[in-house]
Amino acid sequence: MQRVLVLDKNKNPLMPCNSARARQLLTQGKAAVFRQYPFTIILKERDGGDVQPVTLKVDPGSETTGISMVADFKAGKRVIWAGDLTHGGQQIRDRLLSRCQIRRGRRSRKTRYRAPRFLNRRRAGGKLAPSLQSRVENILTWVGRLSRWSPVHLLSMELVRFDTQLMENAEISGVEYQQGELAGYQVREYLLEKWGRKCAYCQATDRPLEIEHITPKSRGGSNRVSNLTVACHDCNRRKGSQTAIEFGHPSIQQQAKQPLKDAAAVNATRWALWRRMDVLGLRLEVGTGGRTKFNRMQQKHPKAHWIDAACVGESGEKIYINPSHAPLQMKAAGHQSRQMCRVDKYGFPRTSPKQGRVHFGFQTGDMVKAVVTKGVKCGIYVGRASVRASGFFNITTPTGTTQGINYRYCTPIHKSDGYFYEKGEALPSATTRVAVSPRQIQ
Ligand SMILES: [Zn+2]
């Protein structure tokens, strides 16, 4: 179960407690609800207390970032809180693109000719695109929040997909790559990245990929990374003891010789995040993607963003995960639009200027509970409200959006803070889980 975060009366973090204890404290009147998402209580009398070390672990992903808090109890390490943070990168990109196109259309229509201006902007080095920057900011927001409300003593993040140091400069020829199982995981991640996570011969993505020798070992090929690619089982079988050229794919032999140069670009967001996390004043541990996968496979945990986060780095070994743990789903929804009014498809004002954003004490993005007692919409709705000046709100719940719910039925449970929350799904039960054995390099 997800633990409840606990603050003392001075808002200093105490050890998160289980939900039964929190319920007891609340009914006895010893605590009050401090926040709904993540559920946090504040004790009314208590000042300070013993805490166990808690590690806040992050696995930054392009669409979803896994976040886990792992407590180091005497009995072992255990996930006490987890969440999946979904970024809005694509939405940001789409909006900026649309704004750019509308502006261009407006500028060039019915105006005199203006010579194009280009290369006239100066940007600071290392600037990330807005969609990427938003990921960094989202993660930092949550690292800040969680370390404020729980006794975090160590941050742990996945910095790179594969450890090129450990791989001894993967593509330097002459170096045989024989460094045990963890090294095998680094090679595998590297190859998947290099070959775009699809079969190099038939481009299939929907089946398990095997590591394949371009020049087969039987023909004198080596285990060097520059002789390896990924292929599906069928292609691997059919190719047999032929080289890639004989198999009809001369381009693969060419591509194999070129090392993955843009590994640094792929990881730019993570490095930017690392630089910002490094100055937070907490101890910071970094891990590689290969290591994460290795830890997860060793412990036979299923694949999920928050589980990957728990498995990051050296501290990701021997972690107990409760199969019924349901992580909090957090979706970046942004705050408001900066647009002063909506525009029509030609980019000209369509509506009157925006009115105030607070209506009847609610604003769009608030999480509300609506108990509708009569009419066709009779029922209980817990979700995100979109407010309307008319007083009839839309409420979005995990099952869909219901329109036209009167504000009188609504009670705010969490004020808008830029995120949309849902309770996550528990893992598939332990019996249906399939243990996958790590695939070795043949
Ligand atoms: Zn194939």
Residues whose N, C-alpha, C, O or C-beta is under 5 A from the ligand:
A	BS01	ZN	C199 Y201 C202 Q203 A204 C232 C235
